[in-house]
Amino acid sequence: MTQANAWQGRVALVTGGSSGIGKAIALALVACGAKVVITGRDRARLDETAKGSDAIETVQADSADPAQAAATVGAAVGRWGGLDLLVNNAGAGRPAPIEAYDAQAIADVCAVNIVAPSLLVKEALPALRKTKGSIVNIGTAVSRNAAPALAHYAATKAALEHLTRSWAIELAGDGIRVNAVSPGPVKSGALTGMMGLSREMAQAVEDTEAAQVPLGRRGVTDDLVPWILRLGSPANEWLTGQIITVDGGWSQRS
C-alpha cells in the first residue's frame, strides 16, 4: 500500500474540524478519497467546511461535554459503517496569570484536552479494533518549555502526549497505532479563536513568535497536515507511540 492510495474509501473522525488545523486535515483526507466526520460548536462553520462535499458529515458538538463522545463516534459508524482514523484535534486554553486562576476555567481546559480525547478513544475502540485503525492526537510544542500564562494549556497537552504513549502500548495488541503531532506557532486562527485574543494582541504575538522561529516564519496548516496523514496512514503500520514536533525549530531555541 502506498501513501497515494492509503485513504481511498476509509473513514476518519476529526474533532474541531470546522476551522484551522482540523479543517485542513478534513479537507486533505477528503481530497485523498476518505469519508470524514467533523465536529465543532459553530454550525455555520461546520456547514461552510462541508459545503459541496458528500464525503463530509458534520456533528455539532462541544468537546467539553462528555455526553457527546458516544454520539460523535456513532455518527461516523452509522453514516459510513466503520472508523479507520480518530484525530483528537479539538483544544482549549486561554492565557491567564496565576492571580486570575479559576477552578471552572481550569476544569474546562482539562475537559477538552484530556477528558474528551480519552472518552472518544474509549467509544471508538470497538470500531478501530475491527479496522486495525489509528489515532492521531494533536499536542503542542508549547509543552516543551516553560509556558507563563499558558501553563494549564501546555500541561494538559503534555498529558495528552503521555496518553499517546500509554495508549500506543495498551492498544498495540489490537493492531491500533497511536501517535501525535505537536505543532509550534501556526497561523490557524487559534489566537483570536480558542485563545480569545484581540486582533491587535494576536498580531503582536504572531510577530514575536515568528522572530523566535529558527526557520524564520510561523507555520501554516500545510506544514502539519502531511505529518498527520502520514502518522495515521495504514501504510505506516509499524509506527506507534511517537510524538512528532513540527515547529520550525521553535522549541529548541535557548
C-alpha positions in Angstrom: 0.0 0.0 0.0 1.3 3.4 -0.9 0.6 6.8 0.7 -1.1 7.9 -2.5 -4.0 5.4 -2.2 -3.9 4.7 1.5 -7.0 6.8 2.3 -9.3 5.7 -0.5 -12.7 4.7 1.0 -11.5 4.9 4.6 -13.4 6.7 7.4 -12.0 9.4 9.7 -13.3 11.4 12.6 -11.7 14.8 13.2 -12.7 16.8 16.3 -12.6 20.6 15.9 -12.8 20.1 12.2 -14.6 23.2 11.2 -11.6 25.6 11.3 -7.9 25.9 11.5 -5.8 22.7 11.6 -8.8 20.4 11.9 -10.4 21.9 8.8 -7.2 21.5 6.9 -6.9 17.8 8.0 -10.5 17.1 7.0 -10.2 18.6 3.5 -6.9 16.8 2.9 -8.4 13.5 3.8 -11.4 14.1 1.5 -9.0 15.0 -1.3 -7.3 11.6 -0.7 -10.6 9.7 -1.1 -11.6 9.4 2.6 -15.0 9.9 4.2 -14.8 12.3 7.2 -16.9 13.3 10.2 -16.0 16.6 11.6 -17.2 18.1 14.9 -17.4 21.7 16.1 -19.6 24.1 18.1 -20.3 26.6 15.3 -23.0 25.3 12.9 -22.2 27.9 10.3 -18.5 27.0 10.2 -19.4 23.3 10.0 -21.7 23.9 7.1 -19.1 26.0 5.3 -16.5 23.3 5.6 -18.8 20.6 4.3 -20.3 22.7 1.6 -20.3 20.9 -1.8 -18.9 17.6 -0.4 -20.9 14.4 0.1 -17.8 13.0 1.8 -18.1 15.2 4.9 -20.6 14.6 7.7 -20.9 17.2 10.4 -21.7 16.9 14.1 -22.4 20.0 16.1 -20.8 19.1 19.5 -19.0 20.7 22.4 -15.9 18.6 23.2 -16.2 19.7 26.8 -19.5 17.8 27.1 -18.6 14.1 28.0 -22.0 13.0 26.7 -21.0 13.9 23.2 -18.4 11.2 22.7 -20.7 8.3 22.0 -22.9 10.3 19.7 -19.9 11.6 17.7 -18.4 8.1 17.2 -21.8 6.8 16.4 -22.2 9.4 13.6 -19.1 8.1 11.8 -20.0 4.4 12.2 -23.7 5.0 11.4 -23.0 7.1 8.3 -20.2 5.0 6.8 -20.2 1.7 8.6 -16.8 1.9 10.4 -13.9 4.0 11.5 -10.3 3.9 10.4 -8.8 7.1 12.0 -9.6 9.2 15.0 -7.9 12.7 15.1 -8.2 14.3 18.5 -7.7 17.9 17.3 -10.1 20.0 19.4 -8.3 22.0 22.1 -8.9 24.6 24.7 -6.7 27.1 26.6 -6.7 30.8 27.3 -3.9 33.0 28.7 -4.2 33.6 32.4 -1.7 34.7 35.0 -1.7 32.9 38.4 -3.7 35.7 40.0 -6.5 35.0 37.6 -6.7 31.2 38.1 -10.3 30.0 38.3 -11.4 26.4 39.1 -14.0 26.2 36.4 -11.8 27.6 33.8 -9.1 25.1 34.6 -11.6 22.3 34.6 -12.9 23.4 31.2 -9.3 23.1 29.7 -8.9 19.6 31.2 -12.3 18.6 29.9 -11.4 19.4 26.3 -7.7 18.5 26.2 -7.7 15.4 28.4 -11.2 14.0 29.2 -12.7 14.4 25.7 -9.9 12.6 23.8 -10.0 9.8 26.5 -13.7 9.2 26.1 -13.5 9.4 22.3 -10.8 6.7 22.3 -13.0 4.6 24.6 -16.0 4.9 22.4 -14.1 4.5 19.2 -12.2 1.4 20.4 -14.7 -1.3 19.1 -14.7 0.2 15.6 -10.9 0.8 15.5 -10.3 -2.8 16.6 -12.3 -4.0 13.5 -10.2 -2.0 11.1 -6.9 -2.0 13.0 -7.2 1.7 12.7 -5.2 4.5 14.2 -5.3 7.5 16.4 -3.5 10.8 16.0 -3.6 13.3 18.8 -2.7 17.0 18.4 -0.4 18.3 21.1 1.6 21.4 21.2 5.3 22.5 21.1 4.4 24.9 23.9 4.7 22.0 26.3 8.4 21.6 25.5 9.3 24.7 27.6 8.0 26.8 30.4 4.7 28.5 29.4 4.0 31.5 31.6 0.2 32.4 31.4 -0.4 29.2 29.3 0.6 26.7 32.0 -2.6 24.7 32.0 -2.9 24.6 28.2 0.7 23.3 28.0 0.2 20.9 30.9 -2.9 19.3 29.6 -1.4 18.9 26.1 1.7 17.3 27.7 -0.7 15.0 29.5 -2.3 14.1 26.1 1.2 13.3 24.7 1.7 11.0 27.7 -1.6 9.4 27.0 -0.5 8.9 23.4 2.5 6.8 24.5 0.4 4.9 27.0 -2.4 4.1 24.6 0.1 3.1 22.0 1.3 0.3 24.2 -2.1 -0.7 25.6 -3.6 -0.9 22.1 -0.7 -2.4 20.2 -2.1 -5.9 20.7 -5.2 -4.8 18.8 -3.2 -3.5 15.9 -4.2 0.0 16.7 -1.5 2.6 16.3 -1.4 5.9 18.4 0.8 8.8 17.6 0.8 12.6 18.0 1.8 15.8 16.2 2.8 18.7 18.3 2.7 22.0 16.3 4.6 25.1 17.1 3.4 28.6 16.2 0.9 28.1 13.4 -1.4 30.5 11.5 -4.6 28.7 12.3 -6.9 31.3 13.8 -6.4 29.9 17.3 -5.1 33.1 18.8 -8.3 35.0 18.1 -10.5 31.9 18.5 -9.5 29.5 21.2 -7.1 31.9 23.0 -9.6 34.7 22.8 -7.1 37.5 21.9 -8.0 40.6 20.1 -6.7 41.0 16.5 -4.1 43.5 17.7 -2.9 41.3 20.5 -2.8 38.3 18.2 -0.8 40.1 15.6 1.7 41.1 18.3 2.1 37.5 19.4 2.4 36.3 15.8 5.2 38.8 15.1 7.1 37.9 18.3 6.8 34.2 17.7 7.8 34.5 14.0 11.0 36.2 15.1 11.7 33.3 17.5 11.4 30.5 14.9 14.9 29.5 13.6 13.4 28.7 10.2 12.2 32.3 10.0 8.4 32.1 9.9 5.3 30.9 11.6 3.9 27.7 10.3 0.8 27.2 8.2 -1.6 24.2 8.3 0.1 22.8 5.1 3.2 22.3 7.2 1.3 20.0 9.6 -1.2 18.1 7.5 1.2 15.7 5.7 2.6 14.6 9.0 -0.8 13.9 10.5 -1.9 11.9 7.4 1.4 10.0 7.4 1.1 9.1 11.1 -2.5 8.0 10.7 -2.0 6.1 7.4 -2.3 2.3 7.3 0.8 2.5 5.0 2.8 3.1 8.2 1.8 0.0 10.1 4.9 -0.2 12.2 5.0 3.3 13.7 3.3 3.9 17.1 3.9 5.8 20.3 5.7 8.7 18.6 5.3 12.5 19.2 6.4 14.5 16.2 7.1 18.1 16.9 6.6 20.3 13.8 7.7 23.8 14.8 10.5 25.1 12.6 12.9 24.6 15.5 10.9 26.9 17.8 11.0 24.6 20.8 14.8 24.1 20.5 15.6 27.8 21.0 17.6 28.6 24.1 
